Amino acid sequence: MTTFDSLLGLASRFVSLGSYVRPRRTYESGSEAVMAKVPAAAVAASGLIGGYGVARWTRKRQLGGAVLAVAGAAAARQWRQQAGGKAAGALTVGYVAAFAGSHPLAKKVGAWPAVFGAAGAVALASWAVADRRG
């Protein structure tokens, strides 16, 4: 396991939306336990929305950036597992581009509509490339 894999594993533990929605459960599948997963589309969209929300309400941009980065790392790990490295790389670039693109868009339509639009675009791309494959 590389250092990158270790960091992604650590990040995915912090972005466990499953424990927020309902208690995490493991199910036996053969000889290994399988944990119920939150779709990567939801993790990525939540990272964009949550990152902005945390930055706005705490008035600490670095804290919002940390939320954005942890969620992005967790989503990237799921993308790589579900769709492979090239797709994960493309989706990660899309995640960062959506974040960057929401800033100029916010000047035209407002901050929250820009964030929701960027999150929706990332979620749709994630679902199309990785999540719908199962």
N, C-alpha and C positions, 0 to 999 in steps of 0.2 A: 504494500500500500504506500502510495506516495504522500508527500506532505499536502499536496492539493486535495487528495482524497480525504485525508484526515481533517483538513479544514472544512471541506464540504460536509463531512459527517457531523462535525461539531455544529456547524451552522444549521443543518437540518434538524438537529435536536432542539435548537432554540426556536425554530419556526414550526413548531408542531401545532398546527391549527386543530388537529384532531382532538387534542386534550381540551381545547376551548369549546368546541362544539359538543363533544361528548367524551366520556372517559375512553382512553385508548384500550383497545382489546386486541389480543392476539388470537389467532386461529391456527390450529394444527393443520398442516398440509403435508402429509407424508411424515418426514422426519424433522422438518424445520418449521418454526413458528412464523407465521405471516402476519404482519401488522396492517391494519386498515389504513389506507393512504388517502390523503387529501390530494385532489388532482393538482398537477403542476400549474395549470392555468389559474386556479384559485390562489395558490401560493404567490405566483408572480403578480397577479392583479392586487392582492392584498399588500404586497410589498410596496407597490407604487402608491396605493391609497394610504396605507398605514404610514409609510415614510413621510408623505406630505403632511398628514394629520399630526403626527408626532412633532415634526419640525414647526408646524404652525402653532400648535397649542403649548408646546414647551418653550418656544422661541429659541430653540437650540438646533440649528441646522445640522450640526454634526450628529446629533442623536437621530434625527430623521434619516440622515445618510446611512447610519449604522443599521437602522431597520431596513432600508432599501437594499443594502449590501447583503445582509444576512438572508433576507427573503430571496434575493437574486441568486445567491449561492445555493440555497436549498432547491430552488426551481431548476437551476442548471444541473444539479446532481440528478434530479428526477428525469430531466430531458435526456441526459446522457444515458441513463439506464433504459429509458423507454424507446428512444429513437436513434441513439448513437452519437458519436462525437461531432460529426459535421453538423447535424441538425441542432445539437446542443449549442454549438458555437454560433450558428446563425440565429437561434432564438435568443441567446445572450446578447448578441449585437443588437437585435431588435429591442430587447429590454432596455438597454442603455440608450438606444436611439429614441425610444418612446419617452424615457425620462428627460432627455435633452430637448426633444421636440415639444414637450409639454410647456416648457418655459416661454418660448415665443408665442405659442398658441394661447397661453394664458393672458397675454396682453390684448388679444382680440376677443376672446369669448369668456374670460374670467378664469380664476384659478381652479376652482372645483370642477367645472365642466371640462377643462383641459386635462386634469388628472384622471377623471372618469373616462374620458375618451381614450387617453393613452393606455389606461388599465384594460379597457375593453378590447383595444386592438391587440395588446399583448396576450390577453386571455384567449381571444379567437385564434391567433396564430399558434399558441401553445396547444390548444385543443386540436387544431387541424393537423399539426405536425406530430405531436407526441401523445396526447391524452386519448384521442379516439382509438388509437391502436390497442389500448388496454394495457 
